[in-house]
Amino acid sequence: MVTTASITAGHAVLETVIGFMGIAWSEKGLIRLCLPERSREAVERRLLRHGGVSASTAQPPWVVELIAAIKAYAAGEDVDFSAVPVDLDGVDDFRLAIYDAARKLSFGETTTYGELAKTAGHAGLARETGAALGANPVPLVIPCHRILAAGGKIGGFSAPGGSVTKEKMLAMEGVRVGPPPPAQVSFGF
């Protein structure tokens, strides 16, 4: 006798004000998040390229809530993703520590790769921290866009659009990266 279990894995592509985004989940939590692309098809291709992404689209309640939260974030709202369950099976202990430390950063809060490494218990491993964040499967939920290079420089970003996307996401959170405006402009004379 064959019984069917409730569907606990799947993916969804969602349209937001900043473009099409996608998520994939397992029975344990979020396994993939794709940042904005211009087309639904591009996001779908990126999602399905990864192992473990199922074609099912049945959505458990936490996924429905996450989709609403992502759309709210894209519309400029302060959203806290820290309670979203994340399935990081197969991720090594170093990356888990880095991701855990990054998840503690609030909306609009930034740190450097070196400081994040130190917070995660891996002082001196800024470059390795950058590599770990470059492999982050769930950006936004693990907010790698909030990690800057030394000296407040933007640093790299592996999402579509690269550092331009990172800078736009930070600007949505009220963070300005780069040199301050000239004094004459800021005082208006």
C-alpha positions as CSV (number, residue, x, y, z in Angstrom):
1,M,0.0,0.0,0.0
2,V,1.4,3.4,-1.0
3,T,0.7,6.4,1.2
4,T,1.4,10.0,0.2
5,A,3.1,12.2,2.8
6,S,2.3,15.8,3.0
7,I,4.5,17.9,0.7
8,T,7.2,19.5,2.8
9,A,9.7,20.6,0.1
10,G,9.4,22.9,-2.9
11,H,10.2,26.2,-4.4
12,A,8.5,29.5,-5.4
13,V,9.3,32.4,-7.6
14,L,7.9,35.7,-6.5
15,E,7.6,39.1,-8.1
16,T,8.7,42.0,-5.9
17,V,9.1,45.7,-6.6
18,I,12.8,45.1,-7.1
19,G,12.5,42.1,-9.5
20,F,11.8,38.4,-9.4
21,M,13.2,36.5,-6.4
22,G,13.0,32.8,-5.6
23,I,13.2,30.5,-2.6
24,A,13.5,26.8,-2.2
25,W,12.9,24.8,1.0
26,S,13.1,21.4,2.5
27,E,11.1,19.9,5.4
28,K,13.8,21.4,7.7
29,G,13.8,25.0,6.4
30,L,15.0,27.4,3.7
31,I,17.7,25.9,1.4
32,R,18.0,28.6,-1.3
33,L,17.2,32.2,-1.8
34,C,17.8,33.9,-5.1
35,L,18.1,37.7,-5.1
36,P,16.4,39.8,-7.8
37,E,16.6,39.0,-11.5
38,R,14.8,40.6,-14.4
39,S,12.8,37.5,-15.3
40,R,10.9,34.7,-13.6
41,E,12.6,32.2,-15.9
42,A,16.1,33.3,-14.8
43,V,15.2,32.8,-11.2
44,E,13.6,29.4,-12.0
45,R,16.7,28.3,-13.8
46,R,19.0,29.4,-10.9
47,L,16.8,27.6,-8.3
48,L,16.5,24.3,-10.2
49,R,20.3,24.3,-10.9
50,H,20.9,23.4,-7.2
51,G,20.5,19.8,-5.9
52,G,17.6,19.3,-3.5
53,V,15.3,21.8,-5.1
54,S,12.0,20.1,-5.8
55,A,9.5,21.0,-8.4
56,S,6.6,21.0,-5.9
57,T,5.2,24.4,-5.0
58,A,3.0,23.5,-2.0
59,Q,3.8,26.1,0.7
60,P,3.8,25.4,4.4
61,P,2.7,28.4,6.6
62,W,6.2,29.6,7.4
63,V,7.0,29.8,3.6
64,V,3.8,31.9,3.0
65,E,5.0,34.2,5.8
66,L,8.5,34.3,4.4
67,I,7.2,35.3,0.9
68,A,5.2,38.1,2.5
69,A,8.3,39.3,4.5
70,I,10.5,39.2,1.3
71,K,8.0,41.3,-0.6
72,A,7.8,43.8,2.4
73,Y,11.6,44.0,2.5
74,A,11.7,44.7,-1.2
75,A,9.2,47.5,-0.7
76,G,11.6,49.1,1.8
77,E,10.2,47.8,5.1
78,D,12.3,46.9,8.1
79,V,12.0,43.1,8.2
80,D,13.6,40.7,10.6
81,F,14.4,37.3,9.0
82,S,16.2,35.9,12.1
83,A,13.3,33.4,12.9
84,V,13.2,31.9,9.4
85,P,14.2,28.2,9.7
86,V,17.3,27.5,7.5
87,D,18.4,24.0,6.4
88,L,22.2,24.1,6.1
89,D,22.9,20.4,5.9
90,G,26.3,19.7,4.5
91,V,27.7,23.1,5.5
92,D,31.0,22.9,7.4
93,D,31.5,24.2,11.0
94,F,33.4,27.3,9.9
95,R,30.7,28.5,7.5
96,L,28.0,27.7,10.1
97,A,29.8,29.9,12.6
98,I,30.1,32.8,10.1
99,Y,26.4,32.4,9.0
100,D,25.2,32.4,12.6
101,A,27.2,35.5,13.4
102,A,25.9,37.3,10.3
103,R,22.3,36.4,11.1
104,K,22.6,38.5,14.3
105,L,23.1,41.7,12.3
106,S,19.9,43.8,12.3
107,F,18.3,45.7,9.5
108,G,20.7,48.6,8.6
109,E,23.6,47.2,10.8
110,T,26.9,46.5,9.1
111,T,30.2,45.1,10.1
112,T,33.5,44.1,8.3
113,Y,34.6,40.7,7.2
114,G,37.4,40.9,9.8
115,E,35.0,41.8,12.6
116,L,32.5,39.2,11.6
117,A,35.3,36.5,11.6
118,K,36.3,37.7,15.1
119,T,32.6,37.6,16.3
120,A,32.3,34.1,15.0
121,G,35.4,32.9,16.9
122,H,37.7,32.9,13.9
123,A,39.8,36.1,14.3
124,G,42.2,36.8,11.4
125,L,40.2,34.9,8.8
126,A,38.6,37.9,7.0
127,R,39.4,36.5,3.5
128,E,38.0,33.0,4.4
129,T,34.9,34.8,5.8
130,G,34.4,36.6,2.5
131,A,34.6,33.2,0.7
132,A,32.1,31.7,3.1
133,L,29.7,34.5,2.5
134,G,30.2,34.2,-1.2
135,A,28.9,30.7,-0.9
136,N,25.9,31.7,1.2
137,P,22.9,29.8,-0.1
138,V,20.3,32.1,1.5
139,P,21.3,35.7,1.2
140,L,19.0,38.2,2.8
141,V,18.0,35.6,5.5
142,I,21.7,35.3,6.2
143,P,22.4,39.0,5.5
144,C,25.8,38.8,3.7
145,H,25.0,42.2,2.1
146,R,25.6,43.8,5.5
147,I,29.3,42.7,5.6
148,L,31.7,45.3,4.3
149,A,35.4,45.3,3.4
150,A,38.0,47.0,5.6
151,G,37.7,50.7,5.7
152,G,34.0,50.7,5.0
153,K,34.5,49.8,1.4
154,I,31.6,47.8,-0.3
155,G,33.5,44.6,-0.9
156,G,32.4,41.8,-3.2
157,F,29.0,40.3,-3.7
158,S,28.2,37.1,-5.6
159,A,24.6,37.9,-6.4
160,P,23.4,39.1,-9.8
161,G,24.5,42.7,-10.2
162,G,27.5,42.2,-7.8
163,S,28.5,45.0,-5.5
164,V,25.9,47.3,-7.2
165,T,23.1,45.0,-5.9
166,K,24.8,45.0,-2.5
167,E,25.0,48.8,-2.4
168,K,21.3,49.0,-3.4
169,M,20.2,46.6,-0.7
170,L,22.2,48.6,1.9
171,A,20.7,51.8,0.7
172,M,17.2,50.3,1.1
173,E,18.2,49.8,4.8
174,G,19.5,53.4,5.1
175,V,23.2,52.5,4.9
176,R,25.3,54.7,2.7
177,V,28.6,53.2,1.6
178,G,31.5,55.2,0.1
179,P,32.9,58.6,0.8
180,P,30.8,61.2,2.5
181,P,29.4,64.0,0.3
182,P,31.5,67.2,0.1
183,A,30.9,69.6,3.0
184,Q,29.5,72.3,0.7
185,V,26.7,69.9,-0.4
186,S,25.9,68.6,3.0
187,F,25.5,72.2,4.5
188,G,23.9,73.7,1.4
189,F,26.3,76.6,0.9
